[in-house]
């Protein structure tokens, strides 16, 4: 089939409208898969950094954050879809803190 014939067939059989419908129908499924991928990656990264908050020992995955000690190249939330090796490279000089300890570290000036 030539390129022009393929293009004609695409438009005659629903084309963009069909693709848009497919994306809407499967959006929830794709988002759920992305959540599961991030959960697996975060578990590996958390285990790599000790598995619990460095200051207080909190260990629930949902409450743990990454604190950069050295030069921060990128935010983890911006690169979480990248391969695990890239994430490990970004976090090689980071430490694991719970959300409370992380906020206290960055905003201790509020308490003074």
N, C-alpha and C positions, 0 to 999 in steps of 0.2 A: 504494500500500500504506500503510495507516495505521501509526502508530507502534506500536500494540499488536500488529498483525499481524506487523510486522517483528521485534518482540521475540520473539514466539512462534516464528517461523521460525528465528531465531537459535538459540534453545535447542533446537529440534527437530533442528537440523542440526549439533550438536556444540558450539556456543557457546564457552564459555570454554575447554573442554578442547582444542578444535581450535586456538584462538588460542595457548594455552600451548605446544602442540606446534610450531606454526609458529615461535614465538619461539625455542624451544630448537634447532630445526633450523637456523635462520638466524643464530643468535647469533655463530658463528665468522665468518661472512661480514660481518656488521655491524661486528664488532670490527676485522676486517682493513681495511674501508673507512675506519673512523675513524683507524686507524694511518696509512693513506696520506694522508688529509686533513691530519693533523698534520705529517707529513713535508713535504708541500708548503708548508704555512704556516711551519714552522720554517725551511725553506730561504729563503723570502722575508725573514723577520725577521733571519736570520743575515746574509744579503747586505746588508740595510739597515744593519746595524751593523758592516760591514766584512769579514765572512767569516772572521775568525780571532781567536784570543785576543789581547786587547790587550797582555798582558804577555809571552807567550812565542811567539805565532805559530801555535799548534796550530790545525788547520783541519778535523778530522773532525767531521761534524755530530753524531754520537752523543755526543761528549765536550764539546760546547759548552753553556754555561749563560748565563743572563741575570742580571747583577748590577745592582740598582737603586741609583743614586747619590742620587737625591732621595727624595721621599715615595713609598713603595710603597703603592699602593692595594690590589692583589690579587696573589696568587701566579699565575704564568703557568699552572701545572699545573691550577689551579682554573678558569681561563677559556679554556683552549685550544680549546674547542668553539665559542666565540663567533666572530663575523665577523673577518676579517683586519684591518679598519680599527680595531676595538676593541683588538686586540692591539698594533697599531702605536702607538696612543695611549698604552697602558700602558707601552710600551718607549721612548718618545721621549727619556727621560732616563736610559736604561740603557746599560750597556756589556757587551760580549761577553767572557767569560772561559772558559777550559777548566775542567773540574771540579777539577783540582789547584790551579790558581791561585785559584779561587773559594774552595776550602776553606782554603787558606793565608791568604787575606785575612780570612775570618771567624774562624778558629781559631788565629791566630798566638800567642795566649796559651798554648797547649799546649806550644809549643817553648821557652818561657822558663823 
